[in-house]
Amino acid sequence: MEFPLADDHSELDALLDKVFAALDDENIETIYISLDFFWARLAMHIRAEHLHLFPSIINAIETQITENNRVPPLDEAQKAIKDLQDDHNFFMRELSAMIKLLREWRENKTIADFSKQLAGVREKIISVKRRLETHNDMEETEVYLWTNQLLSFPERVALNERMQFEINNLPPRFGTGAKFCA
């Protein structure tokens, strides 16, 4: 069974590539639109993990006796999930700051040292990208695999459906069925 959040990582990577392409073009509007959409999609992904994946894992570990060496004890799982949540907070905080800055630039229309300021935006987005790569690797090689060890097939199907709902639940500002707004 495919895991929807792993597939979503690939989609998010492609969206982040579009952000970098927009940065290369140095068009504030395109940068704003592509970054806003990436930020929203990442938030949807994070919401799926926070509302469904992490509670399912913790609940399963708490209620089962497992001697499977591929699943950590409860305290280690809680720490891993806490670290992932800290990453999520970092991503949202950094991206939110960039969106706020780009909104100001869109309204201002005149930006002193635009190329220099844009380089600063690029560096912040690169830091998000680097941390996201490490973060996704941990999820895909550890945390996501725990569900196979902890949950029955019907439980995994139900979990995947709930997570897929969150991934597909675009904010209203993007309209229904939007894939990318740039």
N, C-alpha and C positions, 0 to 999 in steps of 0.2 A: 504494500500500500504506500502510495506517495504521501509525503508529508508536506502540507500546503505552505508551511512557513519556510521550508528550505527552498521551495520553488519561488517564493516571494522574495527571498534574498537576491535571486538572479534578476527579478524585475526591478527591485530597488537599485541594484548595481547599474542597470541600464538607465534608470532615471537619473542617477547621480552622474553618469557619463554625459547626459544631456545638460546637466547643470554646468559641468566643466566646458562643454562646447559653447554654451551661452556666455560663460565668462570669457572664453577666447574671442567671441564676437564683440564683447564690451557694450552690449545693448542692455541698459538697465531694465527695460520692460521684459525682455526675454529671460534675463537672469532671474528677475523677481518671479515670473510665472513658473519657470522650471524649478526653482528652489522651493517655492510655496507648494507646488504639487509633490515634490520629493518629501518635504517636511510632513505634509498631510498623510501621504502613503506610509511613511515610516511610523507615524503616530498610530495609524490603523494596525500595522503589524505589531507594534508594542502593545496596543490595547488587547489584541488577541492573546498575546503571551500573558499579560497581567491578569486578564479576566478568566482565561480558560486553561492555558498550558501550565503555568506555575502552580495554581491551586490544585490541578489534577495530579501533578507530580507529588507535591507535598502531602496531599490527602492519601495517595496510594502508598507512599512510604510510611506514613503514620499508621495506616491501618493494616499493613501487610508485614509479615516477617519474611525478609528476603535475604538469602545468602548468595545472591547473584553478585559476583564481583564486578559486574558492569554497572551496577547501581550503587551509589554511595550511601552511607548511613545518613539519617535525617539531618544531623548538624552540618555535614558536608554539603548536602543538597541545598539546605537553606542558605549556606554561605555562597555557594555558586549562584543561586538565584538572586541573592542580595547584590552580588557583584554585577550581574547582568542588569538588574534594576538601576544600579548606580550608573552604568553605561547609558541606559535609557535616559536617565535624568540629564546626563552630560549632553547627549545628542539633542534632546529637546531644548535645553537651555541655549546651546550654541546656535542651533538653527533658528530659534526664536529671535535671538539677538541679531542674526543676519537678516532675517525677514524685516524686523523693525528698522534696521539701518537702510535696507533697500526701499522700504516704504517712504522713509524720509527723503531719500534721493529722488524717488519718483515725483514727490510733491515739490521738491526744491528745484529740480531741473538744472541747476547750476552747481557743480561740485568742484571745489578747488582740489587740484592734484588728483583727478579722477583715477588715473592709472595707478598711482601709489595706493590710494584707498582701496581700489579694486584688488590690488595685490594682497592687501591685508585680509579681504574677504576670502580670496582664494586660499590663503594660508589656513584660515580657520576651517574652511570646508575640507581642505586636505587633512587637517587634524581629525575631523569627524570621520573622514573616509578611512584613515589608518586605524583608528580605534574600532570602527565598524567592522573592518576586516578581521581583526583579532576576535572581536565579540561574536561575529557570525561563525567563525571557525569553532569556537567553544560550543556554541549552540549545536552546530551540525555534527560535531564529532563526539559530543557528550550528551548534553541536555535533551536534545530531540530524540536521541536513541533510547533514553530511559523509558519513554512511553512504551516502546516495544517490550520491555522487560516487566513493566509495572501494570500495564492495562491490557485487558482482554481485547480481542478483535472488535467486538461490538462497542466497547468503550472507546477504542481508538477511532472508530468510524464516527461516533457521536462527537468526540473531541474535535476531529478534523472538520466536521460540518460547522460546529460553533466557531472555530477559528476562521474558516473560510468566509462565514457570514461577516465577521469583523473586517477581514481583508477587503471584502467587496463593498463595505459600507462607507462610500465616499462622502465627505462633507458636502452639504448642499451647494456650496459655492462653485463646485466643479460640475454640477449638472448630473443627470442620470446617465450612466453608461460611459462616462468619460474615462479614457485610458491615460491620456497625457494632454495637458492644456498648454502647449507652447507651439 
